[in-house]
Amino acid sequence: MKENEQPLIVIVGPTAVGKTELSLRLAEQFNGEIVSADSRLFYRKMDIGTAKPNLEDRARVCHHLVDVALPDDVWSLARYLPRAIDAIQDIQRRGKLPFLVGGTGQYIMAVVQGWDLPEAKPDPALREVLNDWAEIVGVEGLRSRLRVLDPSAAAGIDGPNLRRIVRALEVILSTGERFSDQKTRQGSPFDLLQIGLIRPREELYQRIDQRVDNMLDAGLVQEVRSLLEKGYSPELSSLSAIGYKQITSYLLGRCSLDEAVRQIKSKTRKYVRQQANWFQQNDPEISWFSASNDPFQEICEEIRQFLS
């Protein structure tokens, strides 16, 4: 390890690849704790549709930055980053090994590369205009506009994340400077070992379809109905996540349940393709392992060599 730098193990990969179970086993093996880098896991009352680690899993291994907000208390990258750094350093101070685990590319890269984020204050009026514009041109249409103004910022946003696209445009239009130019990279304060999990595409698709079916059996429709009955707006960014948005449309009578499920599976497949491409394109330091063949022992050996 680098002198005076404490170790951090990073586990990345697309949705449904198997990060949760692997990270639990590794954390148990190496006296570790898990820091979530999945933006869907921040919100309480949203358990089924996010495939959140259950209470039994969280009893096995301590998790950080899970269930830290209500669905209408939006967490941004700027809000997440200092809290993730604090959680990692607290784990290290207590003599344990931190595992940063997730599939939200920007959240991982912000920690790994030591991002210093723009300080531009929110502009609610401009944000409302941009969101209205997105209603007209769609998320990908808005991303194409961002790509013209700031190709690096557009490439750095993984998946159909309207909130981050809007924020990048908001910063650009309010400051007159490219978002990517304002986001500096200081370098990680940690000594990093980055582990990536992959599976053959068709195998991953089968796991996605099974996961969605399991969510429905576990009560996804009831979970979304309960959120709406509690007064949470369907327009919240938390409820725009894949799964929640489609079931909300079903409950509001805009589509059938079969159509909602079809869209969830289709959009999740598209998202995992974007995730996999994003990680492979943005960080060549990731060591990739096939999750199909249970790489636990192989990864354990990699971690032992890293720590030694």
Secondary structure, DSSP 8 states (H G I E B T S, - for coil): --TT--EEEEEE--TTSSHHHHHHHHHHHTTEEEEE--GGGGBTT--TTTT---HHHHHHS-EESSS-B-TTS---HHHHHHHHHHHHHHHHHTT-EEEEEES-HHHHHHHHTTEE-------HHHHHHHHHHHHHHHHHHHHHHHHHH-HHHHHT--SS-HHHHHHHHHHHHHHSS-HHHH-EE---SSEEEEEEEE--HHHHHHHHHHHHHHHHHHTHHHHHHHHHHTT--TTSSGGGSTTHHHHHHHHTTSS-HHHHHHHHHHHHHHHHHHHHHHHHHH-TT-EEEEGGG--HHHHHHHHHHHH-
